[in-house]
Amino acid sequence: MSTKTLPGRGDTDQQSTAGPERRAARRGFALRVLARGRQARAAWILAAPFLALFATFMLLPLVWSLLMSLTDTSSADLRTPLNVSFIGLDNYVRLFQDEQFFTALRNTAVFVLVALPLTLAAGLAAAVALDRGIRRFRAVFRVGFYLPVITSIVAVAVVWKTLLEPRAGLVNLVLGWFGIDGPAWLADTRFALPVMIVMAVWRNLGTVMIIMLAGLQSVPQSLMEAAELDGAGAWQRFWRVTFPLLRPALLLTAVTTGIGYLQFFDEPFVMTDGGPLDSTLSATLYAYKQFGNGNYEMASAASYVIFVLIVVLTVLQFRVLRDKD
């Protein structure tokens, strides 16, 4: 004889209350999904103007210039763009067979390899001086160091060009007081590029100084006191405690400054036009001149070579300067 188990009163009450709770949970989930969908649509609507501008003025020119570097586009093809032919990597082959482009790459490499470490070192030294050494008029020194950064690079280049004039420039005038016959700084292949390196370091150390100063002021004082109690000297405290904590600031300044130095253009364009004898010709100035001569395909190829160099330098800096922890 089979027996049938009937649900108890407690089970019936649980089932009767579980149904509305389940329905309420489903309704709440549906409302949350609907709210997230509305938020996503609102976000896309708000971002649409930026996306349209970015696609029109950034993404489309980037893609178009890449395609242009793979064709034989020149100024003569502006009226008949359908006559352009796809030639693959021939422009890059021609580019690396051009001795002037190799000269531009060499000048750019010297500029970056010399100016970048000097800028980082000078900016760090100025930050340490403002953080520990200079007590009075600290704000004045901050403004003085940072003022060249916010000044137009064209104005800075014109002023430096005037100061370095061989006959009427202030630099040679001061050297003449000491019996030194100053050279024609910007017309001498030995001095033109070093002068631009010095000017770049002077102009950009303010940015490095501000970021490094923020990093120095974020170092916990307790670590410095503990190191001092352990008998560490001033240099040991800086090298063993402070400098490792400055890695993020150092990485940021190295990457941004390195990218800017690989694209240095305004200084040689305003001061020397790449001369004398291409001794200050940079890679970006080379691309600009190719574009001005109507060689759009070569200018695009040179620009993408610079882009690859920027990526390589950035990756190397991240590998060397990133936090090892």
C-alpha positions in Angstrom: 0.0 0.0 0.0 1.6 3.2 -1.1 1.8 6.3 1.0 1.8 9.9 -0.3 3.6 12.5 1.6 1.6 15.7 1.9 3.4 19.0 2.2 3.3 20.5 5.6 2.0 23.9 6.5 5.5 25.3 6.9 6.4 24.2 3.4 3.3 25.7 1.9 4.1 29.1 3.6 7.7 29.0 2.2 6.5 28.4 -1.3 3.9 31.1 -1.1 6.4 33.7 0.1 9.2 32.5 -2.3 7.1 33.3 -5.4 6.7 37.0 -4.8 10.4 37.3 -3.7 11.5 35.6 -6.9 9.3 37.9 -9.0 10.6 41.0 -7.2 14.2 39.8 -7.8 13.5 39.4 -11.5 11.8 42.7 -11.7 14.8 44.4 -9.9 17.3 42.7 -12.3 15.3 43.8 -15.3 15.2 47.4 -14.0 18.9 47.4 -13.4 19.6 46.1 -16.9 17.3 48.8 -18.3 19.1 51.5 -16.3 22.5 50.3 -17.5 21.3 50.3 -21.0 20.0 53.9 -20.7 23.4 54.9 -19.1 25.3 53.3 -21.9 23.2 55.1 -24.6 23.6 58.4 -22.8 27.4 57.8 -22.6 27.6 57.1 -26.3 25.5 60.2 -27.1 27.8 62.4 -25.0 30.9 60.8 -26.5 29.6 61.0 -30.1 31.0 64.5 -30.8 34.5 63.6 -29.6 34.4 60.3 -31.5 33.3 62.1 -34.7 36.1 64.7 -34.4 38.7 62.0 -33.5 37.7 59.8 -36.5 37.7 62.8 -38.9 40.8 64.6 -37.8 42.9 61.8 -36.3 42.0 58.3 -37.2 41.2 58.9 -40.9 44.4 60.9 -41.6 46.4 58.2 -39.8 44.9 55.4 -41.9 45.1 57.5 -45.1 48.8 58.4 -44.5 49.6 54.7 -43.9 48.0 53.8 -47.2 49.7 56.8 -48.9 53.1 55.4 -47.7 52.3 52.2 -49.7 51.5 54.0 -52.9 53.3 56.4 -55.4 51.2 59.4 -54.3 52.7 62.8 -55.2 51.5 66.3 -55.6 50.8 65.6 -59.3 48.2 63.1 -58.2 46.0 65.5 -56.4 43.9 66.2 -59.5 43.9 62.6 -60.6 43.8 60.5 -57.4 42.7 57.4 -59.3 46.0 57.2 -61.1 47.8 56.3 -57.8 49.3 52.8 -57.9 50.0 50.5 -55.0 53.8 49.8 -54.7 54.0 48.1 -51.3 57.2 48.8 -49.4 59.1 50.4 -52.2 58.9 53.8 -50.5 60.5 52.4 -47.4 63.3 50.8 -49.5 63.9 54.2 -51.2 63.8 55.9 -47.8 66.6 53.8 -46.4 68.7 54.2 -49.5 68.6 58.0 -49.0 71.8 59.2 -47.3 70.0 62.4 -46.2 67.5 60.4 -44.3 70.2 58.5 -42.6 71.8 61.9 -41.7 68.5 63.0 -40.2 68.2 59.8 -38.2 71.7 60.1 -36.9 71.1 63.7 -35.8 67.8 62.7 -34.1 69.5 59.8 -32.3 72.3 62.1 -31.0 69.8 64.7 -30.0 67.7 62.1 -28.0 70.6 60.2 -26.5 72.3 63.3 -25.2 69.4 65.7 -24.4 67.1 63.2 -22.7 69.6 62.1 -19.9 70.7 65.7 -19.4 67.1 66.9 -19.2 66.2 64.2 -16.6 69.3 64.9 -14.6 68.9 68.7 -14.6 65.2 68.4 -13.8 65.9 66.0 -10.9 68.7 68.3 -9.6 66.4 71.3 -9.7 63.7 69.4 -7.9 66.0 68.2 -5.1 67.3 71.8 -4.7 63.8 73.2 -4.4 62.7 70.4 -2.1 65.6 70.6 0.4 68.2 73.3 -0.4 66.2 76.4 -1.4 64.0 77.6 1.5 63.3 81.2 0.6 61.6 82.4 -2.6 60.8 78.8 -3.5 57.7 79.8 -5.6 59.8 82.3 -7.5 62.3 79.7 -8.5 59.5 77.3 -9.5 58.0 79.9 -11.8 61.5 80.8 -13.2 62.3 77.2 -14.0 58.9 76.4 -15.5 58.4 79.7 -17.5 60.4 78.4 -20.6 58.0 75.5 -20.8 54.9 77.6 -21.3 56.7 80.0 -23.6 56.2 79.5 -27.4 59.0 77.4 -28.8 59.1 79.6 -31.8 59.7 82.7 -29.6 62.3 80.8 -27.6 64.1 79.8 -30.8 64.1 83.3 -32.2 65.5 84.7 -29.0 68.3 82.1 -28.9 69.0 82.7 -32.6 69.4 86.4 -31.8 71.6 85.8 -28.7 73.9 83.5 -30.8 74.4 85.9 -33.7 78.2 85.9 -34.5 78.6 89.7 -34.5 75.8 91.3 -32.6 74.8 88.4 -30.3 75.0 88.8 -26.6 76.9 85.4 -26.2 79.8 86.4 -28.4 79.8 89.9 -26.9 80.3 88.5 -23.4 83.0 86.1 -24.6 84.7 89.1 -26.2 85.1 90.7 -22.8 87.3 87.8 -21.8 89.3 87.9 -25.1 87.5 84.9 -26.6 86.5 85.1 -30.3 83.1 83.4 -30.3 82.2 81.2 -33.3 79.3 81.5 -35.7 77.3 79.1 -33.5 74.5 78.2 -35.9 76.6 78.3 -39.0 79.3 75.8 -37.7 78.7 72.1 -38.0 80.5 71.5 -34.7 78.2 73.7 -32.6 74.8 73.9 -34.3 73.4 70.7 -32.9 75.0 71.0 -29.4 73.4 74.5 -29.2 70.0 73.0 -29.9 70.6 70.3 -27.3 71.5 72.9 -24.6 68.4 74.9 -25.6 66.1 71.9 -25.4 67.5 70.9 -21.9 67.0 74.5 -20.7 63.5 74.7 -22.0 62.2 71.3 -20.8 63.8 70.8 -17.4 60.9 72.7 -15.9 58.5 69.9 -16.7 60.8 67.3 -15.3 61.4 69.4 -12.2 57.6 69.8 -11.4 56.9 66.1 -11.7 60.0 65.1 -9.8 59.2 67.6 -7.1 55.8 66.1 -6.6 57.5 62.6 -6.4 60.0 63.9 -3.8 57.2 65.4 -1.6 55.3 62.1 -1.7 58.2 60.1 -0.1 57.2 59.1 3.4 59.3 61.0 6.0 59.3 57.9 8.2 61.4 56.0 5.7 64.0 58.8 5.6 64.1 58.9 9.4 64.5 55.1 9.7 67.3 55.1 7.2 69.0 58.0 9.1 68.7 56.0 12.3 70.4 53.0 10.6 73.4 55.2 9.8 72.7 56.0 6.1 74.3 59.2 4.9 72.6 61.8 2.7 73.7 60.1 -0.6 72.7 56.6 0.6 69.3 57.8 1.7 68.7 59.4 -1.7 70.0 56.5 -3.7 68.6 53.7 -1.6 65.3 55.2 -0.4 64.3 58.2 -2.4 65.4 57.3 -6.0 63.6 53.9 -6.1 60.3 55.6 -5.1 60.8 58.1 -7.9 60.6 55.4 -10.6 57.0 56.2 -11.6 57.8 59.9 -12.0 61.0 59.1 -13.8 59.2 56.8 -16.2 56.6 59.4 -16.9 59.1 62.2 -17.7 61.4 59.9 -19.7 58.5 58.7 -21.9 57.0 62.1 -22.6 60.3 63.9 -23.0 61.7 61.1 -25.2 58.6 61.2 -27.5 58.9 65.0 -27.8 62.7 64.8 -28.6 62.2 62.2 -31.3 59.9 64.6 -33.0 62.0 67.7 -32.5 61.2 70.1 -35.4 60.7 73.7 -34.4 64.3 74.4 -33.3 66.0 73.4 -36.6 63.1 74.8 -38.6 63.3 78.2 -37.1 67.0 78.5 -36.4 68.9 76.7 -39.2 66.4 75.1 -41.6 68.4 71.9 -41.1 71.8 73.4 -41.9 74.6 73.8 -42.0 75.3 70.9 -44.3 72.3 69.0 -42.8 74.0 68.9 -39.4 70.7 69.8 -37.6 68.3 68.1 -40.0 65.9 66.0 -37.9 63.7 63.2 -39.0 60.6 65.2 -38.7 62.1 68.1 -40.6 63.1 65.7 -43.4 59.5 64.4 -43.6 58.3 68.0 -43.7 60.6 68.9 -46.5 59.6 65.8 -48.5 56.0 66.9 -48.1 56.8 70.4 -49.2 58.5 69.0 -52.3 55.4 67.1 -53.2 56.8 63.7 -52.3 53.8 62.7 -50.2 54.6 59.0 -50.3 58.1 59.6 -48.9 56.9 62.0 -46.2 54.3 59.4 -45.1 56.9 56.6 -45.0 59.3 58.8 -43.0 56.6 59.6 -40.6 55.8 56.0 -39.9 59.5 55.2 -39.4 59.5 57.9 -36.7 56.4 56.3 -35.2 58.1 52.9 -35.0 61.1 54.6 -33.4 58.8 56.2 -30.8 57.2 52.8 -30.0 60.6 51.1 -29.6 62.0 53.9 -27.4 58.9 53.8 -25.2 59.0 50.0 -24.8 62.7 50.2 -23.8 62.0 52.9 -21.3 59.2 50.8 -19.7 61.4 47.8 -19.5 64.3 49.7 -17.9 62.4 52.1 -15.6 59.2 50.3 -14.6 58.8 49.1 -11.0 60.3 45.7 -10.6 57.9 44.7 -7.9 
